[in-house]
Amino acid sequence: MRVLGRRVYWRWYGEVLLEGGVTLRMTGDVAKWLRPGDRVRLRTEFKKPVLGFDEYALEGAFPLWPPFAKTLEHVRESPLGGEAYRYRLRVREATYEGDFEAIAELEQFHYASEKEVVALWVCTQCHKTLLANAKPLCDCGGEARLKEIRGSTPASRFLVLELVERLPFEPRILGYLRLDPPIPRMHRRIPGGVERNIRERIFPEDWFHPTFEGGREWESALDRVRTAASRIARVVVHPDYRSEGLGALLVELALAWVKERAVPEGRREKHLVYTVAQMARYHPFFEKAGFRYLFDTASGRPVLAYPLTEEAEYYLERFLKEDPYARAHGGRLFVSRFGRVQGLSGPIRLVRVRKSYRSHLELSDLSPEVQETLAAFGVRARVLERAILREADLEVPPGSVVALAGASGAGKTTLLRLLLGEPPDGGEVEVPTARRVALGLGKLVRQAGVTLVVATHRQEVIASLDPDLLVFVGYGGLMAIPRRDPQT
């Protein structure tokens, strides 16, 4: 069948007209890429002029509808091996109005967002344009509909990561990824200048052209796009879930999306997925997904690429081997700033340790009302004593990760204080945790230019830190002693 026309109303709603008088309802983000004259294959069990979202399947050169979706389980392993917990997730192309509202809310957490307000909304009643990060209420009482996510383009498509099983206080959408056509031009920063059109020197030029150039006539600009590369323009994860490895997971799933559907335009097989991301210098999630570092743009932002085909792999490897600047980095961008520290010389030991606390309960300082209430329950002035540790023994091997568990008031903080130097009532506490740690800490913060304030009463720790300023605290005052210059 041939496409006769398309109508794009919202990102989540559009229509495509086929020959034979059939109208397909779909998202505007899919409908915008179908051009009059395109040949498609329609599969449906319904014989009616208008088909809804769930009533058909459509293919062009690649699958078009229903939207891309996969369900999976994401397992988080403990540092010592084994499963700590798991998430049941669904990744899918953004389809519904609520998906794009969630994307707008998440966009405000993106590190590179240059807008304080990231979304444009329009009131369906008075047609006023509203700026807000979450769905606003118009002064006239009308419902606001999302018009556009600022920073995105008409060519953008979105993948959302949804939490399938969640508690009432957990978000539905944990993150999203935005995929765009290649940017029109790309230049490389080199020592002493700029090398223009570097991307086309590495890969075939027609992989990146014709691409989306923007402008007022955005629909005709979309119709001209036919590239063999896709660009990951955004990866945003909810702040509460950023330590869960979901950024790398989203990137891996986006690669599967591109392979299966040749997104964003779906007209030509994709050889390459690339990204321009400053954050990749400080977080390796792109490299964890298999991306290789190529070069820095003229503005100083790193470019990383993932080859989807053997042909792309050949061009990428040739560049990394033959280009003098690429040979220096070898395709690797992220370098860990953390080295391995020297461990303790021996275990931490508690030998027959005893520790108790004694406090005097005195009611005379309390208000008469409180004294009267306590007296009604038989509370009088008394001495309270509690044994926290009784002949306790413990050994912690060097390099161990230790968790202290127990109810409130059980003695967890007391134990930590003993390890930090508070004397026990009896027994021995052997901590080999202090001069070496202080020496390493002082060296690290000075190299990194970090301001460090440490509280301690142990003289060996003070000596090892060699502080620039020693401040004595007590009796309502402060006495600051600057570090003495060894040359004087």
C-alpha positions, 0 to 999 in steps of 0.5 A, a space after each residue: 500500500 502507498 502512503 497518501 499523507 500524514 497529520 502530526 497533531 502532538 508527539 503522542 498523536 498523529 494520523 497516516 492516510 493510506 490508499 484505499 481510504 484507511 486512516 492509521 492512528 499512531 504517535 506523531 513521532 512515528 507519523 512524521 517520518 512517513 512521506 506521501 508515496 512511501 510503500 508500506 505493508 499493513 497487517 490487521 484483523 479489522 476491516 474499517 476505515 480508521 484503525 486505533 493504536 492497538 489494531 494493526 501492525 505496519 512495516 516500511 523498509 523496517 518495522 514501524 508499528 506497534 512501537 518498539 518495546 522490551 521487558 527485562 529484569 535488571 539485577 544488581 549484584 552485591 560487591 561480594 557476588 550474588 544478587 542484591 535485588 532486581 528491577 522488572 523494567 520495560 523499555 519502549 518508545 514514548 507513546 502516550 501523553 503521560 510519557 512525554 510529560 514524564 520526559 519533560 520533568 526528567 529533562 530538568 535533571 539533565 546535567 547539560 540542560 541550559 534552560 531553567 524551564 524545559 517545556 512549553 505547554 499550551 492551554 486547550 481553552 484559551 490557547 495561552 503558551 505556558 512555561 513549566 517543568 511539570 504540567 501546569 494549571 492555566 489561570 483560566 482553568 483550562 487543561 495544559 497540553 505539552 507543546 514541546 520539550 525545549 532543546 529537542 527538535 522535530 526530528 527527535 524520538 524518545 525511549 523511556 525506561 518504565 518500572 513495571 513493579 513499583 511501590 506507590 512512592 516510586 516513579 513510573 518512568 525512571 529515565 529516558 533516551 533521546 535519539 536524533 539524526 546526525 548533526 549537520 557539521 562536525 569539526 575536531 579540535 587539534 593542537 594549534 587549530 581546528 580540523 574541519 569535517 573530521 567525521 567525513 574523513 573517518 566514515 563515508 560522507 553519505 552516512 551523515 547526509 542529507 540530515 535534518 537541518 531544521 528551519 520553519 519548514 520542518 516537515 519538508 526538512 524531515 522528508 529529506 533525511 536519509 542517513 546511515 547514522 544515529 545520534 544519542 542526544 540525551 540520556 537522563 536517569 531519575 536522580 534517585 536511581 543514578 547509581 543503579 547502572 540504568 544509564 548504560 542499560 538505556 544506551 544498550 537498549 537504544 542500540 537494539 532499537 536502532 538495529 531493529 528499526 533504523 531510527 530515527 527516520 527508519 529509511 536506511 540501515 544504520 552503520 553507526 550510533 554516536 554521541 557528543 557528551 561532556 559527561 563521558 569524561 567523568 562517567 564511563 557508561 557509554 564505554 561500558 556499553 561498547 562505545 569508542 572515543 574518537 576525538 573532541 569537537 571544536 568546542 571541546 566536547 568528546 565524541 564517542 561512537 559504536 559500530 553496528 556493522 563490520 564496515 563501520 568497525 573497519 573504518 573506526 579501527 583504521 582511524 584509531 590506528 592511523 590517525 596520530 592523535 587517535 593513536 595516543 588515546 587508543 579509543 579510550 576516554 574515561 580514566 579513573 582518578 581513583 587508585 588503590 590505597 594501601 591497606 591496614 597493616 593488621 586487623 582491627 581488634 576488640 578484646 574483652 571490651 567493656 563500655 557503659 554509660 551513666 546519666 543522671 535524670 533530674 526533673 527540676 529543670 523541666 517545666 511544672 507541666 512536664 514534671 507533673 506528667 512524669 510524676 503521674 507515671 512514677 518518674 522521679 529523679 534517678 541515676 540511669 546506667 546501661 551496659 553497652 558492651 560486656 566483654 566484647 570480642 571482634 576482629 575485622 580483617 584488613 580490606 573488609 567491608 563491615 556493616 553494623 546492624 542493630 536497633 536504635 540505641 543498641 550501641 552502633 555509634 558507641 562502637 564507632 566511637 571506640 574505633 575512633 579513639 574513645 577509651 573503653 571502660 575495660 579491655 583493649 581496642 587495637 586499631 592499626 584505621 590512623 597515622 597511615 590513613 591521615 598521611 594518605 588523606 592529607 596527600 590526596 586532598 592537597 593534590 586535588 585542591 580539596 578543603 578538608 576539615 577534620 575533627 580529632 583528639 588524637 595527636 598522631 593523627 594531627 601530626 600525620 595530617 600536618 594541617 595548615 591550620 590547627 584550631 583548638 576548640 573549647 570553653 566557648 572559644 577558638 584558638 587557631 595556630 597556623 602551620 609553621 614553615 619548616 624553613 623558618 
